[in-house]
Amino acid sequence: MKRIVVIGGVAGGMSFAARMRRLDETAEIIVLEKSGFVSYANCGLPYYLGGVIEKEESLLLQTPESLWKRFRLEVRTGSEVLRIDPAAKQVDVVNRADGQEYSLSYDFLIYSPGAAPVRPNLPGIERSLSLRNVEDVKKLFDVVTHRPKSAVVIGGGFIGVEVAENLVHRGIPTSLVEALDQVLMPLDPEMVTFVHNELESKGVELYLGSALASITPNSVVLANGIEIDAELVIMAIGVRPEITLAKSAGLEIGERGGVKVDEFNRTSDLSIYAVGDAVEKTDALDGGAALVPLANIANRHGRVIADHIAGKKVRPVAAQGTAIVKVFDLTIATSGWSEKKLKAAGRDFVAVHNHPASHAGYYPGAQGMALKLLIDPKTQLILGVQGVGKEGVDKRIDVIATAMRGGITAPELADLELAYAPPFGSAKDPVNMLGYISENVLSGITPTVQWNEVESKVAEGFTILDVRSVGEVDRGTLPGAINVPIDEIRERKEEIPQGKILVTCQVGQRGHAATRLLRELGHDAVNLDGGYMTWSNSPANKKEKVGK
């Protein structure tokens, strides 16, 4: 009978243990979890803090007792692994309740300790709290129920914005500090403005572009000298792979700082597997190492390990980084690479934007959204996608993430037969529309320019032509634009200057039609991708508050 020891009882570790038991009834499986809880829903912690999830027990998916009863898994909570001895194939463990130490041998070891919150060595940092496990949320819950007069969240990543939202739900005046010039770094600048606006409209004070310098007894001080009242301080500036035990055991650490594993999640010691946030994944786009601290891929890799140990055929899984977050009334989702990341890697790409409705506009309740697709101009494969909106974003990102996994090209999105009825979508779904737009752009039928190219195009001698109605233009347009509504172009073509024309409308659809017409009339016309809406929400027009 083989003994398998699992370090870490959340996500990847427990996914492995349950799958392993289903494949092998005879194996002895022991799970060592440092905290007092196992198999809990850590993604739900911010919502328990905010009172959206009302009962603590709702977060506890399993207990040691229920896991033993159903799977005969021996789960030892409050058990911290002190060291791994690969040569002896054993771990040294301390029971945190009584301080007793003991050694435990293994045939296979599964390393799944997760990630640790980043806590910079700054004055007063000991006053701040983090949110990574049930013990953390218990401490925070006690604080927020006493209604602190002010709270500051340090860090604008997924956890940071979720915590800020839930503190506001509690009626606590909340500020959010982010050292970079935007929250949610997977988003590109013209997409994240929607999120900044939503946070501020709901009462979150944003301080962007200045890092935390120190924490005083009653405030936080930023690097630019600004001081913010802070009875409660929550650190959410990111996580790092928990590799302390792996490193001391001599396991190979990868270039991104996580445990290096092969396609079966084996470490450099073939009797030790690693899974979850502590591990480097293989990026689905370029095959390089990536840190992807997401539950979905951790659970999937836990299953891969169990199958490999059991001798089953294994299908290696690369990571796309598909993620979603709720920010008050907005849904924000991404998959693949951002434009920023593509530029940093020197990758060629084509970007297309669209601003469709969540379902048929004539059916009540339709909500707008912003979608961005990034495409390889040679292969036409999808490199990344981003979406922001109040409704329907999750569905579209999931479809496109699936298309990316299946190797469907951007123009082929137009061919997808998606479920349609007026309450749910449109006859040309937003996903289909991205396919149509991609085909027009990639084929050269409609040349486009991006929001960040407008200034340079004007310098090249382009005339900006706004083809919206007079009323729309009166509410705002690009600097220096002339206005000829699309339906009047044929009759007023003499008013349109010869030479290069940059066409804009509200979201790009009328601009496409006008660009085609102007090119038929002999003009060198290009369309502003995503139209005025994309440009007006971009750094080209929006002046974000930097350091307040």
PLY file of the C-alpha trace (Angstrom):
ply
format ascii 1.0
element vertex 548
property float x
property float y
property float z
element edge 547
property int vertex1
property int vertex2
end_header
0.00 0.00 0.00
1.50 3.33 -1.01
1.34 6.40 1.20
0.70 9.79 -0.38
1.19 12.92 1.71
-0.38 16.20 0.61
0.91 19.54 1.91
-2.01 21.98 1.70
-5.72 21.29 1.92
-7.26 23.80 -0.47
-7.97 23.76 -4.24
-5.19 21.77 -5.95
-4.30 19.63 -2.95
-7.86 18.57 -2.19
-8.73 18.18 -5.86
-5.83 15.73 -6.10
-6.78 13.85 -2.95
-10.41 13.29 -3.94
-9.51 12.23 -7.48
-6.75 9.93 -6.20
-9.16 8.17 -3.89
-11.62 7.59 -6.73
-8.82 5.98 -8.73
-7.20 3.99 -5.92
-9.13 2.74 -2.89
-6.03 1.19 -1.32
-3.73 4.21 -1.17
-3.15 5.86 2.20
-3.75 9.57 1.64
-2.81 12.05 4.38
-3.49 15.78 3.96
-1.53 18.21 6.15
-3.13 21.65 6.41
-1.43 24.40 8.42
-4.62 26.35 9.10
-7.58 25.16 11.09
-9.77 24.70 8.03
-9.71 22.53 4.93
-11.38 22.72 1.54
-12.79 26.19 2.13
-14.00 28.65 -0.51
-11.25 31.25 -0.28
-12.64 33.08 -3.32
-15.73 33.81 -1.22
-13.86 35.43 1.68
-14.35 39.08 0.56
-18.09 38.50 0.22
-18.36 37.06 3.71
-16.45 40.09 4.96
-18.99 42.33 3.23
-22.01 40.44 4.53
-23.07 39.28 1.06
-22.40 35.69 2.19
-24.12 35.73 5.55
-22.99 32.48 7.17
-19.40 31.47 7.82
-20.27 27.81 7.35
-21.20 28.55 3.73
-17.46 28.95 3.06
-16.57 25.57 4.51
-17.12 23.10 1.69
-15.84 20.07 3.61
-14.52 19.13 7.04
-11.94 16.52 8.06
-14.83 14.39 9.27
-16.83 14.60 6.03
-13.72 13.88 3.95
-12.92 10.82 6.02
-16.48 9.56 5.89
-16.82 9.84 2.12
-13.27 9.37 0.82
-11.28 7.92 3.75
-8.91 10.86 3.49
-6.96 11.51 6.68
-6.99 15.29 6.95
-4.89 16.80 9.73
-5.64 20.49 10.24
-3.35 22.66 12.34
-0.44 20.59 11.03
2.51 22.58 9.73
5.25 20.93 7.72
8.62 22.11 9.00
10.88 20.45 6.43
10.95 18.00 3.57
13.70 15.37 3.39
13.65 14.03 -0.19
16.47 11.54 0.46
14.62 9.88 3.34
11.24 10.52 1.64
9.73 11.99 4.76
8.36 15.26 6.11
8.73 16.68 9.62
5.48 18.04 11.02
4.44 20.06 14.05
0.97 19.96 15.56
0.27 23.63 16.15
-2.20 22.90 18.93
0.22 21.15 21.28
3.64 21.76 19.69
4.36 18.07 19.26
6.65 17.20 16.34
6.73 13.99 14.37
8.00 12.59 11.07
5.88 11.10 8.31
7.21 9.00 5.44
5.77 9.07 1.94
5.92 7.26 -1.36
4.65 10.36 -3.16
4.49 13.92 -1.86
2.09 16.54 -3.24
3.32 20.07 -2.60
0.36 22.50 -2.54
0.96 25.24 0.04
-0.45 28.03 -2.13
0.89 31.57 -2.12
1.78 34.04 0.61
0.63 37.66 0.67
3.32 40.20 -0.14
4.01 42.37 2.90
6.71 44.98 2.26
9.08 45.88 5.08
7.74 49.37 5.78
7.24 51.33 8.99
3.99 50.35 10.69
3.30 47.38 8.40
2.50 45.21 11.44
-0.76 47.16 11.88
-2.10 46.00 8.52
-4.21 42.90 7.95
-4.38 40.49 4.99
-7.09 38.27 3.53
-5.89 34.83 2.46
-7.67 32.27 4.66
-10.52 31.73 7.10
-8.45 32.87 10.08
-7.72 36.15 8.27
-11.37 36.77 7.49
-12.35 36.07 11.10
-9.98 38.80 12.30
-11.22 41.23 9.67
-14.84 40.38 10.33
-14.45 41.30 14.00
-12.93 44.64 12.99
-15.52 45.61 10.36
-18.47 44.71 12.61
-17.27 47.50 14.91
-17.57 49.90 11.95
-14.17 51.59 11.71
-14.41 55.23 10.65
-12.04 54.73 7.73
-10.39 51.92 5.81
-7.58 51.87 3.27
-6.94 48.95 0.94
-3.39 48.79 -0.40
-3.37 47.20 -3.85
-5.74 47.34 -6.81
-5.66 43.73 -7.95
-8.62 41.37 -7.94
-8.61 40.87 -4.16
-8.06 44.58 -3.50
-11.05 45.77 -5.52
-13.26 42.99 -4.10
-12.31 43.94 -0.55
-12.89 47.65 -1.26
-16.36 46.90 -2.65
-17.31 44.81 0.37
-16.08 47.39 2.86
-18.35 49.91 1.14
-21.20 47.39 1.47
-20.52 47.54 5.20
-20.89 51.32 5.14
-17.20 51.93 5.86
-15.58 54.93 4.10
-12.92 53.26 1.95
-9.88 54.38 -0.01
-7.87 52.23 -2.41
-4.17 52.85 -3.03
-2.39 51.47 -6.10
1.27 52.19 -6.85
0.68 51.88 -10.60
-1.52 54.19 -12.65
-4.46 51.78 -12.80
-6.22 48.98 -10.96
-6.60 45.47 -12.42
-3.37 45.21 -14.40
-4.67 42.54 -16.85
-6.81 45.31 -18.39
-5.49 47.76 -20.96
-5.78 51.52 -20.25
-8.86 52.23 -22.39
-10.72 49.34 -20.73
-9.86 50.03 -17.09
-11.33 53.55 -17.11
-14.80 52.01 -16.80
-13.64 50.32 -13.59
-12.12 53.50 -12.15
-15.36 55.34 -12.82
-17.41 52.60 -11.19
-15.27 52.52 -8.05
-15.41 56.28 -7.63
-19.13 56.50 -8.36
-19.76 54.01 -5.54
-17.72 56.02 -3.06
-14.24 54.43 -3.20
-11.52 57.09 -3.07
-8.83 56.13 -5.59
-5.17 57.02 -5.12
-3.28 55.91 -8.21
0.38 56.19 -9.12
1.88 56.48 -5.67
3.07 53.63 -3.46
2.62 53.12 0.25
5.49 54.61 2.27
4.44 53.97 5.86
1.56 53.22 8.18
0.98 55.38 11.27
-1.38 54.58 14.16
-4.21 56.45 12.44
-3.28 56.80 8.77
-1.27 55.64 5.80
1.35 57.83 4.17
2.07 57.59 0.44
5.40 58.08 -1.29
4.20 61.43 -2.65
3.52 62.68 0.87
-0.25 62.34 0.88
-1.66 61.10 4.19
-4.97 59.22 4.31
-7.04 58.48 7.42
-6.96 54.75 8.05
-8.40 53.15 11.15
-8.25 49.85 9.23
-5.49 48.95 6.75
-5.73 45.90 4.51
-2.76 44.77 2.45
-3.67 43.33 -0.95
-0.66 44.15 -3.11
-0.30 40.65 -4.44
0.97 37.20 -3.59
4.16 35.26 -4.17
4.54 31.50 -4.53
5.11 29.81 -1.17
8.39 28.03 -1.94
10.18 28.04 1.41
9.90 24.29 1.99
10.54 23.46 -1.67
13.67 25.58 -1.78
15.12 24.15 1.42
14.42 20.64 0.06
16.49 21.40 -3.03
13.61 21.37 -5.50
14.25 23.40 -8.66
12.74 26.87 -8.67
11.79 28.37 -12.03
12.55 31.72 -13.61
9.31 33.28 -12.32
9.96 32.29 -8.71
7.61 29.31 -8.52
8.36 25.62 -8.23
9.37 24.28 -11.63
7.35 21.27 -12.81
7.05 19.16 -15.96
3.91 18.48 -17.99
2.75 16.01 -15.32
3.41 18.50 -12.49
6.44 16.55 -11.27
9.18 18.56 -9.62
12.91 17.97 -10.06
12.43 15.15 -7.54
10.19 12.70 -9.40
8.53 11.44 -6.22
7.36 14.99 -5.41
4.61 16.70 -7.39
3.58 20.34 -7.00
0.33 22.12 -7.78
-1.47 25.43 -7.31
-0.27 28.95 -6.63
3.22 27.80 -5.61
3.89 26.38 -9.07
4.90 27.85 -12.42
2.46 26.99 -15.18
3.04 26.72 -18.91
1.63 29.74 -20.72
-0.80 28.63 -23.44
0.29 31.44 -25.77
4.06 31.20 -25.87
4.88 28.07 -23.87
6.88 30.06 -21.34
6.68 29.97 -17.55
3.78 31.85 -15.96
2.41 32.44 -12.49
-1.36 31.98 -12.62
-2.82 31.99 -9.07
-6.31 30.86 -10.07
-8.45 28.07 -8.61
-9.59 26.57 -11.91
-6.12 25.65 -13.15
-5.10 24.45 -9.67
-8.04 22.06 -9.53
-7.34 20.84 -13.06
-3.68 20.17 -12.30
-4.62 18.30 -9.11
-6.53 15.89 -11.31
-3.57 15.61 -13.71
-1.31 14.53 -10.85
-3.76 11.91 -9.59
-4.16 10.47 -13.07
-0.40 10.32 -13.57
0.26 8.55 -10.28
-2.56 6.10 -11.05
-1.04 5.34 -14.45
-3.86 6.87 -16.46
-3.39 8.69 -19.74
-2.72 12.32 -18.96
-3.55 15.37 -21.04
-1.13 18.19 -20.14
-2.84 21.51 -19.50
-1.39 24.95 -20.28
-2.76 28.11 -18.66
-4.64 30.90 -20.48
-5.22 32.96 -17.37
-8.97 33.32 -17.82
-10.26 35.41 -14.92
-13.32 37.38 -13.88
-14.10 39.83 -11.09
-17.15 41.76 -9.92
-16.73 45.42 -9.08
-20.06 46.72 -7.75
-22.36 46.65 -10.80
-19.62 45.83 -13.31
-18.32 42.49 -14.51
-14.70 42.48 -15.71
-13.23 39.43 -17.42
-10.10 38.57 -19.39
-8.37 35.66 -21.07
-4.95 35.44 -22.68
-2.55 38.36 -23.04
-3.19 42.09 -22.83
-1.95 44.64 -25.35
0.58 45.84 -22.78
2.01 42.35 -22.43
2.10 41.77 -26.18
3.97 45.04 -26.73
6.45 44.22 -23.97
7.13 40.85 -25.61
7.52 42.42 -29.06
4.61 40.44 -30.48
2.71 41.66 -33.54
-1.01 42.02 -32.99
-4.17 43.65 -34.25
-6.70 45.09 -31.79
-10.43 45.45 -32.34
-12.97 47.04 -30.01
-16.72 46.76 -29.88
-19.42 48.19 -27.61
-22.46 45.93 -28.08
-25.60 45.48 -25.98
-25.95 42.44 -23.74
-29.07 41.37 -25.62
-31.39 42.68 -28.33
-31.76 46.43 -27.89
-35.50 46.37 -28.44
-36.02 43.97 -25.53
-36.13 45.81 -22.17
-33.09 45.85 -19.94
-30.28 45.65 -22.47
-26.96 46.82 -21.01
-23.90 48.06 -22.85
-20.49 46.46 -22.62
-16.98 47.03 -23.94
-15.12 44.16 -25.60
-11.55 44.09 -26.88
-9.99 41.35 -29.00
-6.27 40.94 -29.70
-5.32 38.94 -32.78
-2.19 37.56 -34.40
-2.19 39.21 -37.88
-0.45 36.24 -39.51
-2.27 33.23 -38.05
-5.47 35.18 -37.20
-5.55 33.29 -33.88
-6.90 35.08 -30.81
-4.15 36.24 -28.45
-6.33 37.82 -25.79
-9.74 39.22 -24.93
-11.07 41.69 -22.36
-14.61 42.61 -21.43
-16.25 45.15 -19.12
-19.97 45.65 -18.62
-22.98 45.22 -16.38
-24.45 42.12 -17.98
-23.44 39.38 -20.41
-19.67 39.84 -20.21
-19.05 36.47 -18.56
-20.85 34.59 -21.33
-18.88 36.29 -24.11
-15.48 35.90 -22.47
-16.15 32.22 -21.77
-17.09 31.60 -25.41
-13.95 33.36 -26.66
-11.73 31.62 -24.09
-13.12 28.32 -25.38
-12.45 29.42 -28.96
-8.86 30.24 -27.99
-8.41 26.79 -26.46
-9.83 25.18 -29.60
-7.69 27.18 -32.04
-10.65 28.98 -33.62
-9.46 32.09 -35.45
-10.83 35.57 -34.85
-12.80 35.74 -38.15
-14.27 32.31 -37.40
-16.04 33.80 -34.36
-18.56 35.03 -36.94
-19.36 31.40 -37.75
-20.26 30.32 -34.22
-23.89 29.34 -33.88
-24.80 30.76 -30.48
-28.13 30.56 -28.66
-30.34 33.52 -29.51
-33.61 34.93 -28.32
-34.20 38.64 -27.59
-33.92 38.33 -23.78
-30.54 36.60 -24.05
-28.61 37.96 -27.01
-28.80 39.32 -30.53
-29.12 37.62 -33.90
-25.54 38.76 -34.42
-24.16 38.05 -30.97
-21.36 40.31 -29.67
-19.02 37.35 -30.19
-20.13 37.06 -33.82
-19.68 40.79 -34.26
-16.08 40.59 -33.08
-15.61 37.97 -35.78
-17.11 40.20 -38.47
-15.02 43.17 -37.37
-11.86 41.06 -37.24
-12.48 39.79 -40.75
-13.00 43.32 -42.08
-9.79 44.54 -40.46
-7.56 41.54 -41.20
-8.69 41.36 -44.84
-8.01 45.07 -45.36
-11.61 45.86 -46.27
-11.72 48.50 -43.56
-8.37 49.88 -42.36
-8.51 51.03 -38.75
-6.51 53.12 -36.32
-6.44 52.87 -32.54
-7.34 55.47 -29.92
-3.64 56.04 -29.16
-2.81 56.73 -32.82
-5.20 59.65 -33.37
-2.71 62.37 -32.47
-0.01 60.97 -34.75
-2.51 60.57 -37.62
-3.53 64.20 -37.30
0.15 65.16 -37.42
0.42 63.14 -40.65
-2.31 65.29 -42.19
-5.46 63.25 -41.54
-8.75 65.14 -41.30
-11.06 63.82 -38.58
-14.61 63.27 -39.84
-17.32 62.58 -37.25
-20.25 60.88 -38.98
-22.64 60.94 -36.02
-25.68 63.18 -35.72
-25.30 66.86 -34.84
-26.79 66.21 -31.39
-24.28 63.48 -30.64
-21.37 65.63 -31.76
-22.59 68.51 -29.60
-22.16 66.24 -26.57
-18.50 65.64 -27.41
-16.19 64.75 -30.26
-12.50 64.50 -31.11
-10.59 67.80 -31.22
-10.69 69.43 -34.65
-13.30 67.03 -36.09
-15.66 68.17 -38.82
-19.19 66.76 -38.79
-21.01 65.25 -41.74
-23.64 62.69 -40.60
-23.29 59.37 -42.40
-26.68 59.65 -44.11
-25.65 62.99 -45.68
-22.21 62.00 -46.99
-23.33 61.42 -50.59
-25.13 64.75 -50.80
-22.39 66.69 -48.99
-19.33 64.94 -50.35
-17.92 68.23 -51.67
-17.58 69.43 -48.06
-15.22 66.58 -47.22
-11.58 67.54 -47.83
-9.53 65.50 -50.24
-6.68 63.48 -48.84
-6.52 61.32 -45.74
-9.69 60.97 -43.64
-9.94 59.50 -40.13
-13.59 58.53 -39.62
-15.17 58.34 -36.17
-18.66 57.55 -34.91
-19.90 56.38 -31.51
-18.65 52.77 -31.39
-17.19 52.12 -34.85
-20.15 50.58 -36.67
-21.30 53.67 -38.57
-17.64 54.55 -39.01
-17.12 51.23 -40.85
-19.97 51.96 -43.25
-18.78 55.54 -43.78
-15.19 54.43 -44.35
-16.30 51.98 -47.00
-18.40 54.66 -48.71
-15.60 57.23 -48.64
-13.12 54.74 -50.05
-15.59 53.99 -52.86
-15.74 57.75 -53.46
-11.96 57.89 -53.80
-10.90 59.01 -50.33
-8.03 57.49 -48.37
-10.24 56.78 -45.36
-9.60 54.81 -42.18
-11.97 54.03 -39.30
-11.33 54.77 -35.61
-11.58 51.34 -34.00
-14.19 51.38 -31.24
-15.19 54.92 -32.16
-15.64 57.88 -29.85
-16.60 55.67 -26.91
-13.24 53.89 -26.86
-11.31 57.14 -27.40
-13.26 59.05 -24.74
-12.57 56.36 -22.13
-8.86 56.19 -22.91
-5.86 58.03 -21.44
-5.91 60.11 -24.64
-8.94 61.87 -23.20
-9.36 60.78 -19.60
-7.11 62.34 -16.99
-6.98 59.80 -14.17
-6.25 61.09 -10.70
-2.64 60.26 -9.93
-1.92 60.29 -6.21
-5.24 62.13 -5.79
0 1
1 2
2 3
3 4
4 5
5 6
6 7
7 8
8 9
9 10
10 11
11 12
12 13
13 14
14 15
15 16
16 17
17 18
18 19
19 20
20 21
21 22
22 23
23 24
24 25
25 26
26 27
27 28
28 29
29 30
30 31
31 32
32 33
33 34
34 35
35 36
36 37
37 38
38 39
39 40
40 41
41 42
42 43
43 44
44 45
45 46
46 47
47 48
48 49
49 50
50 51
51 52
52 53
53 54
54 55
55 56
56 57
57 58
58 59
59 60
60 61
61 62
62 63
63 64
64 65
65 66
66 67
67 68
68 69
69 70
70 71
71 72
72 73
73 74
74 75
75 76
76 77
77 78
78 79
79 80
80 81
81 82
82 83
83 84
84 85
85 86
86 87
87 88
88 89
89 90
90 91
91 92
92 93
93 94
94 95
95 96
96 97
97 98
98 99
99 100
100 101
101 102
102 103
103 104
104 105
105 106
106 107
107 108
108 109
109 110
110 111
111 112
112 113
113 114
114 115
115 116
116 117
117 118
118 119
119 120
120 121
121 122
122 123
123 124
124 125
125 126
126 127
127 128
128 129
129 130
130 131
131 132
132 133
133 134
134 135
135 136
136 137
137 138
138 139
139 140
140 141
141 142
142 143
143 144
144 145
145 146
146 147
147 148
148 149
149 150
150 151
151 152
152 153
153 154
154 155
155 156
156 157
157 158
158 159
159 160
160 161
161 162
162 163
163 164
164 165
165 166
166 167
167 168
168 169
169 170
170 171
171 172
172 173
173 174
174 175
175 176
176 177
177 178
178 179
179 180
180 181
181 182
182 183
183 184
184 185
185 186
186 187
187 188
188 189
189 190
190 191
191 192
192 193
193 194
194 195
195 196
196 197
197 198
198 199
199 200
200 201
201 202
202 203
203 204
204 205
205 206
206 207
207 208
208 209
209 210
210 211
211 212
212 213
213 214
214 215
215 216
216 217
217 218
218 219
219 220
220 221
221 222
222 223
223 224
224 225
225 226
226 227
227 228
228 229
229 230
230 231
231 232
232 233
233 234
234 235
235 236
236 237
237 238
238 239
239 240
240 241
241 242
242 243
243 244
244 245
245 246
246 247
247 248
248 249
249 250
250 251
251 252
252 253
253 254
254 255
255 256
256 257
257 258
258 259
259 260
260 261
261 262
262 263
263 264
264 265
265 266
266 267
267 268
268 269
269 270
270 271
271 272
272 273
273 274
274 275
275 276
276 277
277 278
278 279
279 280
280 281
281 282
282 283
283 284
284 285
285 286
286 287
287 288
288 289
289 290
290 291
291 292
292 293
293 294
294 295
295 296
296 297
297 298
298 299
299 300
300 301
301 302
302 303
303 304
304 305
305 306
306 307
307 308
308 309
309 310
310 311
311 312
312 313
313 314
314 315
315 316
316 317
317 318
318 319
319 320
320 321
321 322
322 323
323 324
324 325
325 326
326 327
327 328
328 329
329 330
330 331
331 332
332 333
333 334
334 335
335 336
336 337
337 338
338 339
339 340
340 341
341 342
342 343
343 344
344 345
345 346
346 347
347 348
348 349
349 350
350 351
351 352
352 353
353 354
354 355
355 356
356 357
357 358
358 359
359 360
360 361
361 362
362 363
363 364
364 365
365 366
366 367
367 368
368 369
369 370
370 371
371 372
372 373
373 374
374 375
375 376
376 377
377 378
378 379
379 380
380 381
381 382
382 383
383 384
384 385
385 386
386 387
387 388
388 389
389 390
390 391
391 392
392 393
393 394
394 395
395 396
396 397
397 398
398 399
399 400
400 401
401 402
402 403
403 404
404 405
405 406
406 407
407 408
408 409
409 410
410 411
411 412
412 413
413 414
414 415
415 416
416 417
417 418
418 419
419 420
420 421
421 422
422 423
423 424
424 425
425 426
426 427
427 428
428 429
429 430
430 431
431 432
432 433
433 434
434 435
435 436
436 437
437 438
438 439
439 440
440 441
441 442
442 443
443 444
444 445
445 446
446 447
447 448
448 449
449 450
450 451
451 452
452 453
453 454
454 455
455 456
456 457
457 458
458 459
459 460
460 461
461 462
462 463
463 464
464 465
465 466
466 467
467 468
468 469
469 470
470 471
471 472
472 473
473 474
474 475
475 476
476 477
477 478
478 479
479 480
480 481
481 482
482 483
483 484
484 485
485 486
486 487
487 488
488 489
489 490
490 491
491 492
492 493
493 494
494 495
495 496
496 497
497 498
498 499
499 500
500 501
501 502
502 503
503 504
504 505
505 506
506 507
507 508
508 509
509 510
510 511
511 512
512 513
513 514
514 515
515 516
516 517
517 518
518 519
519 520
520 521
521 522
522 523
523 524
524 525
525 526
526 527
527 528
528 529
529 530
530 531
531 532
532 533
533 534
534 535
535 536
536 537
537 538
538 539
539 540
540 541
541 542
542 543
543 544
544 545
545 546
546 547
